[in-house]
Amino acid sequence: MKQFLASLAAGSALLLGGCDTGSPQGVDKLTYHNDPAREGWNDRERMLSPMTVASERFGELWQSPRLDFHGATPPRLFASPLYVSALRFAEGVQANRTLPVAFVVASTGYAYAIHAGTRRDLPAGTILWKRQLTDTPCQDGQFGNLSTPVIDRDANRLYVTSCRGDWIWDIHALDLRTGREVPGWPVTASPRTVTAEVNRNGTSHFVAGQIYYQRGALNLSADGSRLYVAFGPDLQGFLVSVDTRRPRIASAFSSMPREDLQQGGMWGASGPAIDRQGRIYIATGASFMSALEKRGIPGVYPEVAGAWGQSILQFRDEAGAGLKLVGTYSPFNYCQTAASDIDIAGSGAVAFDLERSGSTTPHLLTLGAGKQGNAYLLDRDHMPGSTHKRHACSTDPASDGSLLAPDPQPELHSRGPVVVFGPYSDSIGMVNSAKSRATLAHFRNRSGEHFLYLAGSAKTGPDFGTNIPPSLVRVKVVIGSNRPAYLKVDAREMTQTLQNPGSPVVSSNGGANGVVWVMDTNVPRSVDIYRPDAPGSRLYAFDARTMKLLWQSGDALFTSGKYNEPAVVDGMVLVGTDRLQAFGLRSSALPAGQLQHPAVATTSNQGKALFDGRCAACHTNAGSGAPPIPVIAAYAQDRIVSTLKTGKMKEMGSGLSNTQLAQIAAYVRSGAANR
């Protein structure tokens, strides 16, 4: 009780004090998943404990205004909020004030600075500045921004990307205090700038007319001189190194050595990770179109040198030479899983260290759970793969090059990677059948034990189309003197079923009072989140020790972008939806009645909703190769249903009932889809 009252008093002081300066001990969140290594852990949270979060005092504190539309397209936040606890303003309305400020970027192509403190003359949620990054955001405002920015606190810069016109990406540097573009910026990533000359892997380059997605969070070298930007088109991925001193693309590394090879998109939301030694890590994926066209293992290119799909790559960025590949890892079954588009790249790499453990592997790298649902642990000082080409295809889990537990894995009947979300499959894991697209979080408790928290879901039903618990799993890092570390499933949360969760994050006070936060889009991956009746997201809080559900947001959140995560800072949980929403310990003086709440989503027009979520992206895109809507509208009802059920598009129809398949067919044939 004393702990609860102390935390509540601290929270009330923050909410009601109206202080002019940020706390000198405030916690900044300057990048996705809290730090460049992507650990996803804030160990300096004093107010939010399992006890206070589970109390009646915890709830929504404030909201910003709804962010800007692009025409009729509503804003969505794919980018996770960032936060500076004490930003000093030198000019303008806030001149000579020091304020806590959150930074958010909307899919419609706008960046914002939002006041995150409480003053009588400056309410929380007030927009301090707004900058339009592009007036022609891609996909009619749905893809104006997809990635989380990064903040250089020393330079007072926010680095952020935007997509304009015909899929040209601009890399901006904005002044944190004013939102103005820094002279010499933006730097453009396009076929003109990402050329074979800057690429350090063969002759690949950005190809004119090809769509490139910049979804991975940005990351920054320790000295701020290099900005890392990952691109994840379906054809192949690129890691781009930007010189921030002389704004230009310094070097790049493609996942494939030639532009005609289709594998290896770098599309995970967490982007590249950087360890304490300055080494850079990125996970690469497979190819959706290759799987649809059933190119099989030959379409994975296992015999091609420099073909790095379905792998974790380790780099150094050398002065003059640029990005240099210094280590790799490819799972034992990369050939089978890449052929079926079961990417590991949906999850990002996380670097962490074992301090004073006596282990022979003190510097670790982990990834989980990816579309297949597995967790991998690597010795990042001794990456197991060649830097020339991937190992030969294998079906033996015990041959995997990661750090394996000594005992067989039950799902594999052999030693091998840890299966976190089952059932295990090398052939089913696309679209809604994928187990996870989240990056795990690392936490060390007061006893010195290391744990990983993974979000996703187990599956059941035809083609694994139905989510079931667990959706949150705790994995222990087993450590012993004079031996390598390995992973072991430690606990499963079996009461909640999440639909498409973002990355979990952990808040704690040192190694105590750990809380795991997970934001779920609350719809399957294939559902169109821009629909007017798209449901709001949900935020969950779990006790890191007991795995018990402490709190969930119910219907308080508006609709958000995919793969988002909250920022847990200074007693607040900042959540990006179509606005910024803040949660924390409320006082009786809080004007809760002023908060807006989303309307309850309807379930009308199921055929349209299913088509928009699963089919529209390709059939409305002339460059996708899919037949246009007028062509398929002329097909017979039975032909459309059978194509989705057993034919070429069965992956897109996976998990749907006969009634739902018929609803899609009827909607397409009605002509409404082409209006």
Secondary structure, 3 states (H helix, E strand, C coil): CHHHHHHHHHHHHHHHCCCCCCCCCCCCECCCCCCCCCCCEECECCCCCHHHHCCCCEEEEEECCCCCCECCECCCCCCCCEEEEEEECCCCCCCCCEEEEEEEECCCCEEEEEECCCECCECCCCEEEEEECCCCEHHHHCCCCCCCCEEECCCCEEEEEEEECCCEEEEEEEECCCCCECCCCCEEECCCCCCCCCECCCCCCCCCCCCCCCCCCCEECCCCCEEEEEECCCCCCEEEEEECCCCEEEEEEECCCCCCCCCCCCCCCCCCEECCCCCEEEECCCCHHHHHCCCCHHHHCCCCCCCCCCCEEEEEEECCCEEEEEEEECCCCHHHHHHCCCCCCCCCCEEEECCCCCCCCCEEEEEEECCCCEEEEEECCCCCECCCCCCCCCCCHHHCCCCCCCCCECCCCECCCEECCCCCCCCCCCHHHCCCCCECEEEECCCCCEEEEEECCEEECHHHCEEECCCEEEEEEECCCCCCCEEEEEEEECCCCCCCECCCEEEEECCEEEEEEEEECCCCCCCCCCCCCCCCCEEEEEECCCCCEEEECCCCCCCCCCCCCCEEECCEEEEECCCEEEEEECCCCCCHHHCCCCCCCCCCCHHHHHHHHHCHHHHCCHHHCCCCHHHHHCCCHHHHHHHHHCCCCCCCCCCCCHHHHHHHHHHHHCCHHHC
